[in-house]
Each structure stands twice: as C-alpha cells, then as structure tokens.
Amino acid sequence: YMTKQTFKLAEVLQLHQELVGNEQIQGLLGLPMTMFAKFRLGKLVGELAKEVEAYQKVNEELIKKYGEEKDGSFMIFNYVEDEKTKEKVLNPNLEKYSQEINPILQEEKELEIPEIKIRDFQDTKVDGYYSVFFSKVVTE
C-alpha cells in the first residue's frame, strides 16, 4: 500500500541518509530485519533516490559556480585569504552558495511512499535515532 507524503527536500536527503547510512550513522537498511520490512525500506529508498540524484546535480553546479578546483574536484572553502591584508576571512562565496542552496532545500516534494508500520520492525534493534524516519514515515 502506497501513501502520499510531503517532505522538504532537506528531509528527503536526511531520510535517505538514515536509510542507507554514511560515515556517522548506520543506515536502517543495514540492520537485521524481516524480509518484508527490508523490501518496504528498499522501495522507499528507490523513491528517495530520484530526488537525491536531482539535488546532487544542482548542488554540484552551485559548487562549481562558487567554488574552486583543487585536486580535480570543486570545493568551497570556508575561509579565504584577504588579498590586501593576507588574513583569513570568511569566504563571501560561501554565503552566495548558501543563499542559492537553502531555498532549494526548503522546497516541498510530494512523494508516494510505501506505508511502513512500526510493528514490521518489532524485532529490529537500533542504536541511533532516525528522526525523519520516526517522525514522518513510520506509523503505528
């Protein structure tokens, strides 16, 4: 059963991280759980992946626009050297980047996601707190 749910893009990105994990958190998908629960989460990741991919393209463009190339990849440094004083100052391009990326992160997306019940995870043990998953996805 699928259900429509509205997310801010920032929540979509965070939820995707909560499910697949990164260096800081273990993704929910990596935990032992029933096949049914894993299947549902897999479908959810599939829905989120399209939005994550579209965001990454836009983000990359903005980093190229406001950043500089170093070792073959573009990045925006937090601090740059002032040309006159040679002191480290906050990079003005960082602010420009933020002004463009923040409204994008606040955009609302209506996604069709699988209905996920908390009982499907009754045997799953979690260490972390998966805030978007708990507040916006799982139902009782």
C-alpha positions as CSV (number, residue, x, y, z in Angstrom):
1,Y,0.0,0.0,0.0
2,M,1.4,3.4,-1.0
3,T,0.7,6.7,0.6
4,K,1.4,10.3,-0.4
5,Q,3.6,12.3,1.9
6,T,5.0,15.8,1.7
7,F,8.7,16.4,2.6
8,K,11.0,19.3,2.4
9,L,14.0,18.4,0.2
10,A,16.3,18.6,3.3
11,E,14.1,15.9,4.9
12,V,14.3,13.7,1.8
13,L,18.1,14.0,1.9
14,Q,18.3,13.2,5.7
15,L,15.8,10.3,5.4
16,H,17.9,8.8,2.6
17,Q,21.0,9.0,4.9
18,E,19.0,7.5,7.7
19,L,18.2,4.5,5.5
20,V,21.4,3.9,3.6
21,G,23.8,5.3,6.2
22,N,27.1,7.2,6.0
23,E,30.3,7.5,8.0
24,Q,28.4,8.9,11.0
25,I,25.3,6.7,11.2
26,Q,24.5,3.1,10.4
27,G,21.7,3.0,7.9
28,L,18.5,1.3,8.8
29,L,18.8,-0.9,5.8
30,G,22.0,-2.4,7.2
31,L,20.2,-3.7,10.3
32,P,18.8,-7.2,10.6
33,M,15.1,-7.2,10.0
34,T,12.3,-9.2,8.3
35,M,12.4,-9.5,4.5
36,F,9.1,-7.7,4.4
37,A,10.5,-4.7,6.3
38,K,13.6,-4.6,4.2
39,F,11.5,-4.8,1.0
40,R,9.4,-1.8,2.1
41,L,12.5,0.2,3.0
42,G,14.1,-0.7,-0.3
43,K,11.1,0.7,-2.1
44,L,11.3,3.8,0.0
45,V,15.0,4.3,-0.9
46,G,14.1,3.9,-4.6
47,E,11.6,6.8,-4.3
48,L,14.0,9.0,-2.5
49,A,16.9,8.2,-4.8
50,K,15.4,10.2,-7.7
51,E,15.2,13.4,-5.6
52,V,18.6,12.8,-4.1
53,E,20.2,12.5,-7.5
54,A,18.5,15.6,-8.8
55,Y,19.6,17.6,-5.8
56,Q,23.2,16.3,-6.2
57,K,23.4,17.6,-9.8
58,V,22.1,21.1,-8.7
59,N,24.5,21.1,-5.7
60,E,27.4,20.2,-7.9
61,E,26.6,23.0,-10.3
62,L,26.5,25.5,-7.5
63,I,29.8,24.2,-6.0
64,K,31.4,24.7,-9.4
65,K,29.9,28.2,-9.7
66,Y,31.1,29.4,-6.3
67,G,34.0,27.1,-5.5
68,E,37.4,26.5,-6.9
69,E,39.1,23.4,-8.2
70,K,41.5,21.6,-6.1
71,D,43.0,18.2,-7.0
72,G,40.4,17.6,-9.7
73,S,37.3,18.3,-7.7
74,F,35.5,21.5,-6.8
75,M,35.0,22.8,-3.3
76,I,34.0,25.9,-1.5
77,F,36.4,26.8,1.2
78,N,35.1,28.3,4.5
79,Y,37.9,30.8,4.7
80,V,39.9,32.6,2.0
81,E,42.9,34.9,2.3
82,D,42.1,38.6,2.0
83,E,44.2,40.0,-0.9
84,K,45.2,43.2,0.9
85,T,45.7,42.1,4.5
86,K,46.6,38.4,3.8
87,E,44.4,37.4,6.8
88,K,42.0,34.6,6.7
89,V,38.4,35.8,6.2
90,L,35.1,34.1,5.7
91,N,34.7,33.2,2.1
92,P,32.0,35.5,0.6
93,N,31.2,32.8,-2.0
94,L,30.1,30.5,0.8
95,E,27.3,33.0,1.7
96,K,26.3,33.2,-2.0
97,Y,26.2,29.4,-2.2
98,S,24.0,29.2,0.9
99,Q,21.6,31.8,-0.4
100,E,21.1,29.7,-3.5
101,I,21.0,26.2,-1.9
102,N,18.9,27.0,1.1
103,P,15.6,27.8,-0.8
104,I,16.2,24.6,-2.8
105,L,16.5,22.6,0.5
106,Q,13.2,24.1,1.7
107,E,11.2,23.1,-1.4
108,E,8.4,20.8,-0.7
109,K,8.1,17.5,-2.5
110,E,5.1,15.2,-2.5
111,L,6.3,11.6,-2.7
112,E,4.4,8.4,-3.0
113,I,6.0,6.1,-0.4
114,P,5.2,2.6,0.9
115,E,3.2,2.6,4.1
116,I,5.5,1.4,6.8
117,K,4.2,0.2,10.2
118,I,6.2,0.2,13.4
119,R,5.1,-3.4,14.0
120,D,7.1,-4.5,10.9
121,F,10.2,-3.5,12.9
122,Q,9.4,-5.0,16.3
123,D,12.5,-7.3,16.3
124,T,14.8,-4.6,14.8
125,K,17.3,-3.2,17.3
126,V,18.5,0.3,16.6
127,D,21.3,2.3,18.3
128,G,20.7,5.7,16.7
129,Y,17.7,8.0,16.4
130,Y,16.3,8.3,12.9
131,S,14.4,11.5,13.3
132,V,12.8,11.9,9.8
133,F,12.0,8.2,9.6
134,F,10.3,8.2,13.0
135,S,8.5,11.5,12.7
136,K,7.3,11.3,9.0
137,V,7.4,7.7,7.7
138,V,6.6,5.1,10.3
139,T,3.0,4.8,11.5
140,E,1.6,2.8,14.4
